[in-house]
């Protein structure tokens, strides 16, 4: 019976995680596949949960523990989702200020309206996450989190989430700001050129030049993406540890 209780508690936490964490939570992933992933993760956490599960006095206590486990898993998954959305936010900002303002297209991961550069950066972040083995580290952290007795502190959880969102969106602007600064300076140069030599009619080539410059700078800025996302992933691990009291 204790093994079944441990599995159900682990399943509640893994289900909350899978339902919130991208790319597992993508609408493109069938519900049956999500359920299979959650069950597989729960099987991997049973041996840890069995050694830490406390005796439950009643069905009410068991249901309450299930809810706490599901909320904890959802919070851990939310931190991963915010990490992925960091790159998407950076791409959207770059596309907006770079002069690329076509109608937003459908994001294949979230099935929401996102700009083309937002999709590009999001897919790049997910690719880097899997190619660098970050997915295994995230899942490993989820498994190890079952070994903690302090399941969730509401005040700490809120503080970690708010701080995490602040840091991740700051990282998005950290990716975008160097490109935006150069593009802003280019606008100043064009403005001065129009005043100094109006016969050149600089405004005719200002918009194409802005697009060309933004494309070059955006692809040069891709070199910054792995280091910044690596730092964001490191904070995600720290937040995961703080949330579960490890």
N, C-alpha and C positions, 0 to 999 in steps of 0.2 A: 504493500500500500504506500509506503514512504517513497518508493521509486516512482509510482504513478503520480503522487503529489509533486515530486520534484520535476517530473517531465511536464506536468501541466503549468507549473510556475515558470519553467524555462520557456515553454511554448508561448505563454502570455507575453513575456518580455521580448522574445524573438519576433512575435507577430506585430507588436507595437513598433519595433525597429524596422521591419520590412515594410510596413504600411506608410512609414514616414521618410525613409532614407532613399534618396536617388542613388543609382538608377533602379533599385528594386521596386520603388513605389511608382514607377512610370506607368501611366495608363496603358501603354503598349504592352506591358507585361501582363499576361492573363492571370486572373485571380487564382486559378488552380496552380499555376507556376509559383505565384507568391506564397500560397499555402504550403507548397512543397519545400520552398526555400526556408520558410519559417520552421517547418517540422524538422528539416535537416539541421538547422542551427540549434533547435531545441535538443535534438539527440546529442549534439556535441557538447551541450551545456549540462546534461543530466548528471554527469559524474561530479561536476563542481557543485551543482545545486543540491545533490544528495548529501554532501558533507556539510552544508551550511543551512539546510532547511530546518526551521524550528517546528516543534510539535504544534499543531493547530487545534485549538480547544473546541471550535464549532464550525459549522458551515459558513456562518457570517464572517468569521475570521479568515476562512479560506478564500471566500469571495473578495473580501477586502484586500487580501494579499495579492490575488490575481489582478485586481485593478491597479494596485501600486506597481506591480511588475510591468503591466502593459503601459502605464504612464511613463515609467522609467525608460523602457525601450523606445517609446515614442520620442522622448526628449533626446536620447542618444541619436536616434535617426534624424531628428530635426537638425542637430548640429552638423551632421554629414550633408544634409540637403542645403543648409546655408553655405557650407563650404563650396559645393558645386555651383550654387547661384552667385558666388562671388565673381567667378569668371564671366558668367552671363551678364552681370551688372556692368562689369568693366567693358565688355564688348558692346553693350547697348550705348554706354556713354560715348565710346569712341566713334561708333557709327553715327550718333546724333550730331556730335560736334565736328565730325569729319565731312559733313555734307552728304552723307548717305541717309536719306530719309524716304525710302520707298515704303509702301504699306507693309506693316508687320506681317510676317508669315507664320504658319503653324509650327510650333516647336515640337519635334518628334518625340522628345523625352517627356515633356510636361503637358503636351497638347494645349498650350496656351499661346497667345499672340506675343511673339518676340521678334526683334529686328534680326536681320541676317547676320550681323556681326555678333550679336548676343548668342545666337545659335552656334556660330563657329567657335566662340570661346568656350561655351558650355560643353560642346562635344569634345573640344581639345582637353578641357579639364577632366572629363570622364575618362578619356583615353589615357591621360597621364596617370590618373588614379589607378587604373587597372594595369598599365604597362610597368609602373614602378612598384607594384605589389602593395599599394596602399589599401586595396580592398581587403587583402588578407590581414593587414594590421588592424583595420577597423573591425572586422569580424572577430579577430583574436581578442581585441579589447572588449567586445560585447560578451564573449565567452568568459573572460576573466572577471568581468563585472559581477557574475553570479556568485563569486567567492566572497563578496563583501556583505557584511551584516547591516551596515547603514545604507538602506535601500534608497531612500530619497528624503532630502530635507527641502521642503517647499521654498523657504527663503533662499537657501543656497541655489536651488534649481533656477529660480527666477533671476538671481544675480548672475549666474553663469550664462544663461541664455541671453540676457540683455548685453552682457559684456562680449559674448561671442558674436552677436549680430553687429555690434559696434565695430569690433575688430575686423570682421570679414568685409563689411562695407567700406571700412577704411582701406583694406587691402585692395578692393576693387578700384578705388580712386588712386591708390598708389600705382596700380598698373596703368591707369589712364592719364594721370597728371603730366608725366613727361611729354607725352604726345600732345596733349592739349596745350601745354606751355609753348612748344615749338610752333604749333598752328596759330596760337594767339600772336606770337611774335611775327609770323609771316603776314598776318592780317595788318599789323602795324606797319610793316615794311611796304605792303601794297598801298596802304593809305597815304604814307609819305610819298611814295612814287607817283601817285595820282596828283598830289599837290605840286610836286616839284616839276614833273614832266607830264602835263595833261595831254600833250599831243600824242603820247604813246598809247592812250586809251587802255590803260592797264586793266580796267574792269572787265574788258572783253575776255581776257585769259585768266582772271582772278579765280573764277569758280573751277575751271579745269585744273589749274595749278593747285588749288586747295585739295581737290580729290586726289591728284597724283601724289602730292606731299603726304597726305594722310595715309594713303595706301602704303607708301614706303615706310613711314614711321610706325604704322601698325604692325607690319611684318617684322620690322626691326625690334619692336617691343616684345615680340613673342619670346625672345631670349630671356626676358625677365619673368615670364610666367611660371616656369618650373620652380624657381627659388621662392617666389611669393606664395605659390600654392603649397609648397613643402612646408613653409612656415605656418600657413593656415591649417594644414593637416596636423602639424605638431600641436597647435593650440586645441584642435578638435580632440586629440588624445588627452590633453590636460583637462579639458572640460569634461570629457567622459569619466576621467578618474575622479574629478571633484563631485560630479553628479551622483556617483555611486558610493562616495565616501571612501574610495580606495587610496 
